[in-house]
Amino acid sequence: MAIKQLTAFLANKQGTLASVTKILSDAGVNLRALSIAETEEFGILRMIVNDETTAEKALAGAGSLIKVTEVVGVKIGDEPGKLTAALEVLDRAGINLEYLYAFMARTEKHAYVVLRVADNAAAEKALTDAGFYLIRQADIEKL
């Protein structure tokens, strides 16, 4: 049930991000969530998009180095303590969190959290068993 995340490795220079978003826009791809980490020389752009296959082809065709990673998406209530509850579920299950980022839905009062863990299946089971709703790729495509 994992969702697909695209990771692009970019030069850390003016205009690079704009060129990536233009490539995606021209391909008809909508960004749903993104996270950028940077060093002096390069940046790591992580994205959840409505059509990962088209996005991957468009970016790779333009010469970008792209990696597709399966991540866990979980829907949490948009109120204090809800993220902590989800993280505590993973902790109790012995699942280490590598990174996360969140995004809001347009009309719902939820946050969607993208989690990168070593064992997606274990994280999905722990979260589902604790009553959390997992985001499917079909959910992302409908946003």
N, C-alpha and C positions, 0 to 999 in steps of 0.2 A: 504494500500500500504506500510505499515511499513515493515522494514527489521528486521530480528532476530539477536539479540546480545546475545552472551553467556558471562556470568560472572562466573569466577571461584575464589573461595576464597582459598588462598594458604598460607602455612606457609612461613614466611620470613626467609628462610635458603638456603644455597648454594645448587644448583642442582635442586631445586624445579621447576623452570621455564623450565629447560632443560628436566625434566621428563615429563612435560605437553606437550611440543612441540614434544617429541618423541612419546607419546601416539597418538597425532593427526597425526603425520607423518605415523606411523604404520597403522593407520586406513584409510590412503589415503586422509586426510583432508588438504586442503590448507588454510593457514591464509591469509586474505585479508587486515585486519587492526587490530591493537591492541593498547591497552592503559593499562599501569600499574600504579596503585597508591599503595603506601606502608605506613605501620606504622612499628614500631619496631618489632611487633609480627607477622603481617600477611600482605599479599598483595591482592589487588583486580585486577584481570586480566580480562579486557573486550576485547572481540574478535568478529570480523566479519569473518566468514569462508564461504567456498564455499558449505559446506554441514552441516548445523547446526544439523540435526537429527543424523547423524553418529557421529559428534563431541560430542554431548551431551551424547549419549550412551557410547561411548568409555571412556570419562572422568568420567562419573558416575560409569561405570563398574570398573574403577580403584580406586574408592573411593573418587573422588573429589566432593566437594559440588558445584553444578552447578545451575545457575539460567538463564532462558531464558527471555529476555526482548525485547519488540518491541520498536524500535527506528526509527527515521526519517532519511533517507539518502537523501542528496541534492547535486546535481552536480553544482559546481560554476566555473567560469572562473579562471584560475590560473594567476591572476594579482592583483595588489594593489587595495583595495577597494571592491572587490567582496564579501568577507566574511562579511564585514561591511554591505553591502547592504542586505544580507540575514538576518543578525541579526537584522537590523532595521525593516525589514518586521515583524519579530516575536514581536519585541518591540511594534510596532504600533498596532498589533493585540492583545496586552495584554498577550502574551504567555511568561512565565518564562522559561529560559533555565537552566537546572540542570547541564549539562556538555556537552562537545563536544570533538571530536578528528577528525583528518583529515587523508586522505591518497591519494596518487597520483595514477592515472591509468598508466599502462605501456606505452601506445602509444598515449594517448590523452593529450591535454594541458588543463586539468581540474584537480581540486581537488575534491574529494568526502568528504563531511563532514557528520559525524554521530552526530545527535542531540538527546539528551534525554530531553524531555519536558513532562509536566503532561498530555497534551491533544494532542496526535498525529494527530487526525483528524483535529483539528483546525489549527495546525502548517502546515500540508500538504495543507490544503485549502489556507491558507494565502500565502504560498510559491508558490503554483501553480498559484494562481491568480496574483502573482507578476511576473510570467514568468519563475520561476525556474523549472528545471527538477528534479523530485524526482526519487531516485534510488529504483528499485524494487528488490525483492529477486532474480529474474531471471537475473538481471544485475550483481549481486554479483557472481552468479554461473558461469557466462561467463568470469569473469575476470581471 
